[in-house]
C-alpha cells in the first residue's frame, strides 16, 4: 500500500481522448494517487479526466511559466472528489469534502507525467 489514502468505492473516468491513450491517462492517475497518498487520511471518491479541450497552448504556456526552465510539450488535467482527514493534512481544511479539485500535469516528449499544480 502506498501512503494512507482511504478508498471506499472509487470512480475513475478517463473519458475519451484523441490526444492520449488510455495507458497515458492511467499513468497520470497513478501520479495523482501517489500525491494524494502523501496527505494522510484522505478518502478518495472519484477522479475524472478534464478532457482534451483544456489541453490548449495557452494552458501549456501557463504550466511552463510555473516551472521556469522547463519545456513541457503535453498537459493533462483531472478533477478529483475526496474527503480530507480530520486534521486537514496540513494544506487542506480539516474534515472537508472537496469536489472538482484540480490536478494539472505536464510532461516532455520523453518523460513521464509530473504534477505541476493542484487546487481550486
Backbone as JSON Lines, residues from 0, in Angstrom:
{"i":0,"aa":"X","n":[0.85,-1.19,0.0],"ca":[0.0,0.0,0.0],"c":[0.88,1.23,0.0]}
{"i":1,"aa":"X","n":[0.55,2.19,-0.84],"ca":[1.28,3.45,-0.9],"c":[0.53,4.47,-0.06]}
{"i":2,"aa":"X","n":[1.19,5.08,0.9],"ca":[0.58,6.14,1.7],"c":[-0.6,5.66,2.51]}
{"i":3,"aa":"X","n":[-1.42,6.61,2.88],"ca":[-2.55,6.3,3.75],"c":[-3.85,6.83,3.16]}
{"i":4,"aa":"X","n":[-4.06,6.62,1.89],"ca":[-5.3,7.05,1.27],"c":[-6.37,6.02,1.56]}
{"i":5,"aa":"X","n":[-7.48,6.48,2.12],"ca":[-8.6,5.58,2.34],"c":[-9.41,5.55,1.05]}
{"i":6,"aa":"X","n":[-9.75,4.37,0.62],"ca":[-10.57,4.27,-0.58],"c":[-11.78,3.4,-0.3]}
{"i":7,"aa":"X","n":[-12.92,3.95,-0.54],"ca":[-14.15,3.17,-0.48],"c":[-14.35,2.72,-1.91]}
{"i":8,"aa":"X","n":[-15.43,3.11,-2.52],"ca":[-15.65,2.83,-3.94],"c":[-15.17,4.05,-4.72]}
{"i":9,"aa":"X","n":[-14.13,3.87,-5.51],"ca":[-13.54,4.97,-6.27],"c":[-13.98,4.86,-7.72]}
{"i":10,"aa":"X","n":[-14.45,5.99,-8.26],"ca":[-14.82,6.06,-9.67],"c":[-13.69,6.75,-10.43]}
{"i":11,"aa":"X","n":[-13.2,6.09,-11.45],"ca":[-12.18,6.68,-12.32],"c":[-12.78,6.77,-13.71]}
{"i":12,"aa":"X","n":[-12.88,8.0,-14.23],"ca":[-13.47,8.25,-15.54],"c":[-12.41,8.88,-16.43]}
{"i":13,"aa":"X","n":[-11.87,8.09,-17.33],"ca":[-10.86,8.61,-18.25],"c":[-11.48,9.2,-19.51]}
{"i":14,"aa":"X","n":[-12.79,9.1,-19.63],"ca":[-13.48,9.68,-20.78],"c":[-12.91,9.15,-22.09]}
{"i":15,"aa":"X","n":[-12.95,10.0,-23.1],"ca":[-12.33,9.64,-24.37],"c":[-11.39,10.78,-24.75]}
{"i":16,"aa":"X","n":[-10.29,10.4,-25.32],"ca":[-9.28,11.4,-25.69],"c":[-8.72,11.07,-27.06]}
{"i":17,"aa":"X","n":[-8.58,12.1,-27.86],"ca":[-7.9,11.92,-29.15],"c":[-6.42,12.28,-29.01]}
{"i":18,"aa":"X","n":[-6.04,12.8,-27.83],"ca":[-4.65,13.2,-27.6],"c":[-3.82,12.12,-26.9]}
{"i":19,"aa":"X","n":[-4.47,11.35,-26.02],"ca":[-3.75,10.41,-25.17],"c":[-4.38,9.03,-25.21]}
{"i":20,"aa":"X","n":[-3.52,8.03,-25.05],"ca":[-4.02,6.66,-24.94],"c":[-4.55,6.45,-23.53]}
{"i":21,"aa":"X","n":[-5.29,5.4,-23.36],"ca":[-5.81,5.03,-22.04],"c":[-4.64,4.82,-21.07]}
{"i":22,"aa":"X","n":[-3.57,4.19,-21.54],"ca":[-2.39,3.95,-20.7],"c":[-1.75,5.26,-20.24]}
{"i":23,"aa":"X","n":[-1.65,6.24,-21.13],"ca":[-1.08,7.53,-20.74],"c":[-1.92,8.2,-19.66]}
{"i":24,"aa":"X","n":[-3.24,8.14,-19.8],"ca":[-4.12,8.73,-18.8],"c":[-4.05,7.96,-17.48]}
{"i":25,"aa":"X","n":[-3.95,6.65,-17.57],"ca":[-3.81,5.84,-16.35],"c":[-2.51,6.17,-15.63]}
{"i":26,"aa":"X","n":[-1.44,6.4,-16.37],"ca":[-0.16,6.79,-15.77],"c":[-0.29,8.12,-15.02]}
{"i":27,"aa":"X","n":[-1.06,9.04,-15.58],"ca":[-1.28,10.32,-14.91],"c":[-2.06,10.12,-13.61]}
{"i":28,"aa":"X","n":[-3.07,9.26,-13.65],"ca":[-3.87,8.98,-12.45],"c":[-3.0,8.39,-11.35]}
{"i":29,"aa":"X","n":[-2.05,7.54,-11.7],"ca":[-1.14,6.97,-10.71],"c":[-0.36,8.09,-10.0]}
{"i":30,"aa":"X","n":[0.11,9.06,-10.76],"ca":[0.84,10.18,-10.16],"c":[-0.03,10.94,-9.16]}
{"i":31,"aa":"X","n":[-1.28,11.17,-9.53],"ca":[-2.21,11.89,-8.66],"c":[-2.48,11.09,-7.39]}
{"i":32,"aa":"X","n":[-2.73,9.81,-7.54],"ca":[-2.99,8.96,-6.37],"c":[-1.79,8.94,-5.42]}
{"i":33,"aa":"X","n":[-0.6,8.9,-5.97],"ca":[0.6,8.92,-5.13],"c":[0.72,10.23,-4.36]}
{"i":34,"aa":"X","n":[0.4,11.33,-5.02],"ca":[0.46,12.63,-4.35],"c":[-0.6,12.71,-3.25]}
{"i":35,"aa":"X","n":[-1.8,12.22,-3.52],"ca":[-2.85,12.23,-2.51],"c":[-2.47,11.33,-1.33]}
{"i":36,"aa":"X","n":[-1.76,10.24,-1.61],"ca":[-1.34,9.34,-0.54],"c":[-0.43,10.03,0.47]}
{"i":37,"aa":"X","n":[0.29,11.06,0.01],"ca":[1.16,11.81,0.92],"c":[0.36,12.64,1.92]}
{"i":38,"aa":"X","n":[-0.91,12.86,1.63],"ca":[-1.8,13.6,2.53],"c":[-2.57,12.58,3.36]}
{"i":39,"aa":"X","n":[-1.98,12.14,4.43],"ca":[-2.51,11.03,5.23],"c":[-3.97,11.23,5.62]}
{"i":40,"aa":"X","n":[-4.73,10.16,5.48],"ca":[-6.1,10.13,5.97],"c":[-7.16,10.62,5.0]}
{"i":41,"aa":"X","n":[-6.79,11.01,3.8],"ca":[-7.78,11.45,2.82],"c":[-8.52,10.24,2.25]}
{"i":42,"aa":"X","n":[-9.79,10.44,1.94],"ca":[-10.59,9.37,1.35],"c":[-10.96,9.77,-0.07]}
{"i":43,"aa":"X","n":[-10.45,9.02,-1.02],"ca":[-10.67,9.29,-2.43],"c":[-12.02,8.75,-2.88]}
{"i":44,"aa":"X","n":[-12.77,9.57,-3.63],"ca":[-14.08,9.16,-4.15],"c":[-14.07,9.01,-5.67]}
{"i":45,"aa":"X","n":[-13.49,9.99,-6.39],"ca":[-13.56,9.95,-7.85],"c":[-12.44,10.78,-8.47]}
{"i":46,"aa":"X","n":[-12.0,10.34,-9.64],"ca":[-11.05,11.08,-10.47],"c":[-11.6,11.09,-11.88]}
{"i":47,"aa":"X","n":[-11.59,12.27,-12.52],"ca":[-12.11,12.41,-13.89],"c":[-11.11,13.18,-14.75]}
{"i":48,"aa":"X","n":[-10.87,12.67,-15.95],"ca":[-10.07,13.41,-16.93],"c":[-10.89,14.63,-17.33]}
{"i":49,"aa":"X","n":[-10.28,15.81,-17.31],"ca":[-11.0,17.05,-17.61],"c":[-11.28,17.24,-19.09]}
{"i":50,"aa":"X","n":[-10.7,16.4,-19.93],"ca":[-10.99,16.46,-21.36],"c":[-9.89,17.11,-22.17]}
{"i":51,"aa":"X","n":[-9.93,16.84,-23.45],"ca":[-8.92,17.37,-24.37],"c":[-9.02,18.88,-24.53]}
{"i":52,"aa":"X","n":[-10.21,19.45,-24.31],"ca":[-10.39,20.89,-24.52],"c":[-9.48,21.75,-23.66]}
{"i":53,"aa":"X","n":[-9.11,21.27,-22.45],"ca":[-8.25,22.08,-21.58],"c":[-6.77,21.97,-21.95]}
{"i":54,"aa":"X","n":[-6.46,21.09,-22.88],"ca":[-5.07,20.87,-23.29],"c":[-4.67,21.88,-24.37]}
{"i":55,"aa":"X","n":[-4.85,23.13,-24.08],"ca":[-4.59,24.2,-25.04],"c":[-3.15,24.71,-24.94]}
{"i":56,"aa":"X","n":[-2.73,25.41,-25.98],"ca":[-1.4,26.04,-25.97],"c":[-1.31,27.07,-24.85]}
{"i":57,"aa":"X","n":[-2.4,27.77,-24.59],"ca":[-2.42,28.76,-23.5],"c":[-2.17,28.11,-22.15]}
{"i":58,"aa":"X","n":[-2.85,26.99,-21.88],"ca":[-2.63,26.29,-20.61],"c":[-1.25,25.68,-20.53]}
{"i":59,"aa":"X","n":[-0.72,25.21,-21.65],"ca":[0.63,24.68,-21.67],"c":[1.64,25.78,-21.34]}
{"i":60,"aa":"X","n":[1.45,26.96,-21.9],"ca":[2.33,28.1,-21.6],"c":[2.24,28.45,-20.11]}
{"i":61,"aa":"X","n":[1.04,28.41,-19.56],"ca":[0.84,28.69,-18.13],"c":[1.63,27.69,-17.27]}
{"i":62,"aa":"X","n":[1.53,26.39,-17.58],"ca":[2.26,25.39,-16.81],"c":[3.76,25.56,-16.94]}
{"i":63,"aa":"X","n":[4.23,25.9,-18.14],"ca":[5.66,26.17,-18.33],"c":[6.11,27.38,-17.52]}
{"i":64,"aa":"X","n":[5.22,28.36,-17.33],"ca":[5.59,29.55,-16.55],"c":[5.67,29.24,-15.06]}
{"i":65,"aa":"X","n":[4.96,28.22,-14.61],"ca":[5.01,27.84,-13.2],"c":[6.35,27.18,-12.87]}
{"i":66,"aa":"X","n":[6.9,26.46,-13.82],"ca":[8.18,25.77,-13.65],"c":[9.2,26.37,-14.62]}
{"i":67,"aa":"X","n":[9.75,27.54,-14.28],"ca":[10.72,28.17,-15.19],"c":[11.86,27.21,-15.56]}
{"i":68,"aa":"X","n":[12.23,27.26,-16.81],"ca":[13.3,26.4,-17.31],"c":[12.83,25.08,-17.85]}
{"i":69,"aa":"X","n":[11.54,24.81,-17.74],"ca":[11.01,23.56,-18.29],"c":[10.43,23.84,-19.67]}
{"i":70,"aa":"X","n":[10.35,22.81,-20.43],"ca":[9.77,22.91,-21.77],"c":[8.77,21.78,-21.95]}
{"i":71,"aa":"X","n":[7.7,21.82,-21.15],"ca":[6.67,20.81,-21.29],"c":[6.06,20.9,-22.69]}
{"i":72,"aa":"X","n":[5.72,19.74,-23.22],"ca":[5.11,19.71,-24.55],"c":[3.69,19.16,-24.52]}
{"i":73,"aa":"X","n":[3.31,18.54,-23.4],"ca":[1.96,17.99,-23.27],"c":[1.43,18.25,-21.88]}
{"i":74,"aa":"X","n":[0.11,18.36,-21.78],"ca":[-0.52,18.55,-20.49],"c":[-1.8,17.76,-20.4]}
{"i":75,"aa":"X","n":[-2.2,17.49,-19.17],"ca":[-3.47,16.84,-18.9],"c":[-4.0,17.39,-17.58]}
{"i":76,"aa":"X","n":[-5.3,17.51,-17.48],"ca":[-5.92,17.98,-16.24],"c":[-6.96,16.97,-15.79]}
{"i":77,"aa":"X","n":[-7.05,16.83,-14.48],"ca":[-8.0,15.91,-13.87],"c":[-8.75,16.63,-12.77]}
{"i":78,"aa":"X","n":[-9.95,16.16,-12.49],"ca":[-10.77,16.66,-11.39],"c":[-10.94,15.52,-10.41]}
{"i":79,"aa":"X","n":[-10.86,15.84,-9.12],"ca":[-10.93,14.81,-8.1],"c":[-11.93,15.2,-7.02]}
{"i":80,"aa":"X","n":[-12.67,14.21,-6.55],"ca":[-13.55,14.37,-5.39],"c":[-12.94,13.53,-4.27]}
{"i":81,"aa":"X","n":[-12.75,14.14,-3.1],"ca":[-12.19,13.41,-1.97],"c":[-12.58,14.1,-0.66]}
{"i":82,"aa":"X","n":[-12.37,13.42,0.43],"ca":[-12.64,13.96,1.76],"c":[-11.31,14.05,2.5]}
{"i":83,"aa":"X","n":[-11.05,15.22,3.08],"ca":[-9.79,15.4,3.81],"c":[-9.86,14.76,5.18]}
{"i":84,"aa":"X","n":[-8.71,14.56,5.76],"ca":[-8.63,13.94,7.08],"c":[-9.13,14.9,8.15]}
{"i":85,"aa":"X","n":[-9.33,14.37,9.34],"ca":[-9.82,15.18,10.46],"c":[-8.87,16.31,10.8]}
{"i":86,"aa":"X","n":[-7.57,16.11,10.57],"ca":[-6.6,17.16,10.9],"c":[-6.24,18.04,9.7]}
{"i":87,"aa":"X","n":[-6.79,17.76,8.54],"ca":[-6.57,18.59,7.36],"c":[-5.29,18.3,6.6]}
{"i":88,"aa":"X","n":[-4.44,17.45,7.11],"ca":[-3.18,17.09,6.42],"c":[-2.35,18.3,6.03]}
{"i":89,"aa":"X","n":[-2.37,19.33,6.83],"ca":[-1.51,20.49,6.58],"c":[-2.1,21.54,5.67]}
{"i":90,"aa":"X","n":[-2.21,21.27,4.38],"ca":[-2.65,22.3,3.44],"c":[-4.15,22.28,3.16]}
{"i":91,"aa":"X","n":[-4.83,21.25,3.62],"ca":[-6.27,21.12,3.36],"c":[-7.06,21.52,4.6]}
{"i":92,"aa":"X","n":[-8.31,21.91,4.39],"ca":[-9.18,22.16,5.52],"c":[-9.56,20.83,6.16]}
{"i":93,"aa":"X","n":[-9.68,20.83,7.46],"ca":[-9.99,19.61,8.2],"c":[-11.38,19.09,7.88]}
{"i":94,"aa":"X","n":[-11.48,17.77,7.75],"ca":[-12.76,17.08,7.63],"c":[-13.69,17.76,6.62]}
{"i":95,"aa":"X","n":[-13.18,17.94,5.42],"ca":[-13.9,18.68,4.37],"c":[-14.03,17.83,3.11]}
{"i":96,"aa":"X","n":[-15.18,17.94,2.47],"ca":[-15.42,17.27,1.19],"c":[-14.97,18.21,0.07]}
{"i":97,"aa":"X","n":[-14.03,17.77,-0.74],"ca":[-13.54,18.54,-1.88],"c":[-14.14,17.96,-3.15]}
{"i":98,"aa":"X","n":[-14.74,18.82,-3.96],"ca":[-15.36,18.42,-5.22],"c":[-14.67,19.19,-6.35]}
{"i":99,"aa":"X","n":[-14.33,18.49,-7.42],"ca":[-13.68,19.09,-8.59],"c":[-12.35,19.76,-8.26]}
{"i":100,"aa":"X","n":[-11.6,19.18,-7.35],"ca":[-10.25,19.64,-7.03],"c":[-9.39,19.36,-8.25]}
{"i":101,"aa":"X","n":[-8.69,20.36,-8.73],"ca":[-7.96,20.24,-9.99],"c":[-6.53,19.73,-9.8]}
{"i":102,"aa":"X","n":[-6.12,18.91,-10.73],"ca":[-4.73,18.45,-10.81],"c":[-4.25,18.71,-12.24]}
{"i":103,"aa":"X","n":[-3.18,19.48,-12.37],"ca":[-2.61,19.8,-13.67],"c":[-1.26,19.11,-13.79]}
{"i":104,"aa":"X","n":[-1.13,18.28,-14.81],"ca":[0.09,17.53,-15.04],"c":[0.66,17.91,-16.41]}
{"i":105,"aa":"X","n":[1.97,17.78,-16.52],"ca":[2.62,18.07,-17.8],"c":[3.79,17.11,-17.97]}
{"i":106,"aa":"X","n":[4.28,17.05,-19.19],"ca":[5.45,16.22,-19.47],"c":[6.12,16.71,-20.75]}
{"i":107,"aa":"X","n":[7.35,16.25,-20.93],"ca":[8.04,16.48,-22.19],"c":[7.8,15.24,-23.05]}
{"i":108,"aa":"X","n":[8.26,15.26,-24.24],"ca":[8.05,14.14,-25.15],"c":[8.6,12.83,-24.58]}
{"i":109,"aa":"X","n":[9.73,12.9,-23.88],"ca":[10.41,11.68,-23.45],"c":[10.23,11.32,-21.98]}
{"i":110,"aa":"X","n":[9.58,12.16,-21.2],"ca":[9.46,11.92,-19.77],"c":[8.04,11.58,-19.38]}
{"i":111,"aa":"X","n":[7.89,11.12,-18.14],"ca":[6.57,10.8,-17.62],"c":[5.87,12.04,-17.08]}
{"i":112,"aa":"X","n":[4.65,11.84,-16.65],"ca":[3.83,12.93,-16.12],"c":[4.41,13.47,-14.82]}
{"i":113,"aa":"X","n":[4.31,14.79,-14.68],"ca":[4.71,15.48,-13.47],"c":[3.56,16.37,-13.04]}
{"i":114,"aa":"X","n":[3.2,16.33,-11.77],"ca":[2.17,17.23,-11.26],"c":[2.8,18.61,-11.13]}
{"i":115,"aa":"X","n":[2.25,19.58,-11.84],"ca":[2.78,20.92,-11.82],"c":[2.07,21.77,-10.78]}
{"i":116,"aa":"X","n":[0.76,21.62,-10.7],"ca":[-0.02,22.37,-9.72],"c":[-1.32,21.65,-9.44]}
{"i":117,"aa":"X","n":[-1.92,21.99,-8.29],"ca":[-3.2,21.4,-7.95],"c":[-3.95,22.38,-7.04]}
{"i":118,"aa":"X","n":[-5.25,22.17,-6.93],"ca":[-6.08,23.01,-6.07],"c":[-7.3,23.49,-6.82]}
{"i":119,"aa":"X","n":[-7.92,24.51,-6.27],"ca":[-9.1,25.09,-6.89],"c":[-8.73,26.24,-7.77]}
